[in-house]
Amino acid sequence: MRQGAKMVRKDVNNHMSIFVFIFVLFIMGMIFGAVIVNSMNFVQKQDLFFYLKQFFEQMIGAEGQSKSTLLRDSILYHIKYMLLLFLLGISIVGMPIITVLLFIKGLVVGFSVGFLVNQMGWYGLLLSSASIAPQNLLIIPVYLVAGALALIFSLTLCKQLFIRRVHQPIIQAFARYSAMFGVLLVILMGASIVEVFIANPILEVVVKWIYN
């Protein structure tokens, strides 16, 4: 266990530039998402806000889905997304797609927060804090680490295939890669629990307080 942790720390230190690149890419996605909000015209913003308001009104009037259904859907979503990153990491050609997926992840977060704040001011910031922040404090770091690991493993495969002088134990690297994705997936399951049992009830309370 201690040896495994030491190897992980060594990998992080050796590939710190990739982790920094992934973080900057995500931040750029968030900024781009906020820019998109500001570039929308008045009619587009009003149309989108109308549908958002309808969703909030339905949330107030409806009893909602069972927590078990919401938890299952959330966990399945994370499993699919992580499996996609995992497979892209072992495909080599998936490296550009990994960066695009993480950029889009940042764009969605930036657009969501930016739109709510733009349309609702402090109420929008409160809604963002209730609906987006709790689970994403876990989800975003996990996806960034998963994307970085996928890029690192792809680069390792490239070196093994195209640079003859490099001979790394791929089986051992793949086992470590799979184990780390497994740990990240467990953390995402915890994030799903936070989303369903903490974030959603808080969001319902905030929405009812704003619209009642």
C-alpha positions in Angstrom: 0.0 0.0 0.0 2.8 2.4 1.0 4.8 1.4 -2.2 1.7 2.1 -4.3 1.2 5.5 -2.8 4.9 6.3 -3.4 4.5 5.3 -7.1 1.4 7.5 -7.5 3.3 10.5 -6.0 6.2 9.8 -8.4 3.8 9.7 -11.4 2.2 13.0 -10.3 5.5 14.7 -9.9 6.8 13.4 -13.3 3.7 14.5 -15.1 2.8 17.7 -13.3 2.7 19.6 -16.5 -0.2 17.5 -17.8 -2.2 18.1 -14.6 -1.6 21.8 -14.9 -2.6 21.7 -18.6 -5.9 19.8 -17.7 -6.7 22.4 -15.0 -6.0 25.3 -17.2 -8.1 23.7 -20.0 -11.0 23.3 -17.6 -10.7 26.9 -16.4 -10.7 28.1 -20.0 -13.9 26.1 -20.6 -15.5 27.8 -17.7 -14.5 31.3 -19.0 -15.7 30.4 -22.5 -19.1 29.3 -21.0 -19.4 32.6 -19.2 -18.5 34.5 -22.4 -21.2 32.6 -24.3 -23.8 33.8 -21.7 -22.7 37.4 -22.3 -22.8 37.0 -26.1 -26.5 35.8 -26.1 -29.1 38.3 -27.2 -32.0 39.3 -25.0 -34.6 37.0 -26.8 -32.3 33.9 -26.4 -31.8 34.6 -22.7 -35.5 35.1 -22.1 -36.4 31.9 -24.0 -33.9 29.9 -22.0 -34.9 31.5 -18.7 -38.6 30.7 -19.5 -37.8 27.0 -19.8 -35.7 27.2 -16.6 -38.5 28.9 -14.7 -40.9 26.2 -15.9 -38.6 23.5 -14.5 -38.4 25.3 -11.1 -42.2 25.6 -11.0 -42.6 21.8 -11.8 -40.1 21.1 -9.0 -42.3 23.0 -6.6 -45.5 21.3 -7.7 -44.3 17.8 -8.2 -43.3 15.3 -5.5 -40.3 14.3 -7.5 -38.6 11.0 -8.3 -37.6 8.6 -5.6 -34.1 9.1 -4.2 -33.1 5.6 -5.3 -33.9 6.3 -8.9 -32.0 9.6 -8.8 -29.0 7.9 -7.2 -29.0 5.1 -9.7 -29.2 7.6 -12.6 -26.4 9.7 -11.2 -24.1 6.7 -10.6 -24.8 5.3 -14.1 -23.9 8.6 -15.6 -20.6 8.7 -13.8 -19.8 5.1 -14.7 -20.4 5.8 -18.4 -18.4 9.0 -18.4 -15.5 7.4 -16.5 -15.6 4.3 -18.8 -15.4 6.6 -21.8 -12.3 8.4 -20.4 -10.8 5.0 -19.5 -11.2 3.6 -23.0 -10.0 6.8 -24.6 -6.9 6.6 -22.5 -6.0 3.1 -23.8 -6.9 3.9 -27.4 -4.0 6.5 -28.0 -6.1 8.2 -30.7 -8.5 9.4 -28.0 -6.2 12.0 -26.6 -7.7 14.9 -28.4 -11.2 13.7 -27.4 -10.2 13.7 -23.8 -9.2 17.3 -23.9 -12.4 18.2 -25.7 -14.6 16.4 -23.1 -12.9 18.2 -20.2 -13.1 21.6 -21.9 -16.9 21.0 -22.5 -17.2 20.0 -18.8 -15.8 23.4 -17.8 -17.9 25.1 -20.4 -21.1 23.6 -19.0 -20.3 24.6 -15.4 -19.3 28.1 -16.5 -22.4 28.6 -18.7 -24.7 27.3 -15.9 -23.4 29.5 -13.2 -23.0 32.5 -15.5 -26.5 32.2 -16.9 -28.2 31.9 -13.4 -26.2 34.9 -12.0 -26.8 36.9 -15.2 -30.6 36.4 -15.0 -31.2 36.2 -11.3 -28.4 38.1 -9.7 -27.8 37.1 -6.0 -30.7 34.6 -6.3 -28.9 32.9 -9.2 -25.7 32.7 -7.2 -27.7 31.1 -4.3 -29.2 28.6 -6.7 -25.8 27.8 -8.2 -24.4 27.2 -4.8 -27.2 24.9 -3.9 -27.5 22.9 -7.1 -24.0 22.9 -8.6 -21.4 23.4 -5.8 -21.9 20.6 -3.3 -21.4 17.6 -5.5 -19.0 19.3 -8.0 -16.5 19.9 -5.2 -15.9 16.2 -5.6 -16.9 15.6 -9.2 -14.7 18.2 -10.9 -11.4 17.2 -9.3 -12.1 13.6 -10.0 -12.8 14.2 -13.7 -9.7 16.4 -14.0 -7.5 13.7 -12.4 -9.2 11.0 -14.6 -8.5 13.0 -17.7 -4.9 13.6 -16.7 -4.4 9.9 -16.0 -5.9 9.0 -19.4 -3.6 11.3 -21.2 -0.6 10.1 -19.2 -1.4 6.4 -20.0 -1.9 7.3 -23.7 1.5 9.0 -23.8 3.0 5.9 -22.1 1.6 3.7 -24.8 2.9 6.0 -27.5 6.4 5.9 -26.1 6.2 2.1 -25.9 5.0 1.8 -29.5 7.0 4.4 -31.3 10.2 4.9 -29.3 12.2 1.7 -29.4 14.6 2.6 -26.6 11.7 2.9 -24.1 10.6 -0.4 -22.6 8.2 0.1 -19.8 6.2 -2.7 -18.0 2.8 -1.9 -19.7 0.9 -4.6 -17.7 2.0 -3.1 -14.4 1.1 0.4 -15.7 -2.3 -0.7 -16.9 -3.0 -2.4 -13.6 -2.1 0.8 -11.7 -4.2 2.9 -14.3 -7.2 0.6 -13.7 -6.9 0.7 -9.9 -6.7 4.5 -9.8 -9.8 4.7 -12.0 -11.6 2.3 -9.6 -10.7 4.6 -6.7 -11.9 7.7 -8.6 -15.2 5.9 -9.4 -15.8 5.1 -5.7 -15.3 8.8 -4.9 -17.8 9.7 -7.7 -20.3 7.4 -6.0 -19.9 9.4 -2.9 -20.5 12.5 -4.9 -23.7 11.0 -6.2 -24.9 10.5 -2.6 -24.1 14.1 -1.8 -26.0 15.2 -5.0 -29.1 13.2 -4.2 -29.3 13.4 -0.4 -27.8 16.9 0.2 -27.8 19.1 -3.0 -31.2 18.2 -4.3 -33.1 18.8 -1.0 -31.3 22.1 -0.5 -32.1 23.1 -4.1 -35.8 22.3 -3.5 -35.8 24.5 -0.4 -34.1 27.4 -2.1 -36.4 27.2 -5.2 -39.5 27.2 -3.0 -38.2 30.1 -0.9 -37.5 32.1 -4.1 -40.8 31.4 -5.9 -43.2 31.3 -3.0 
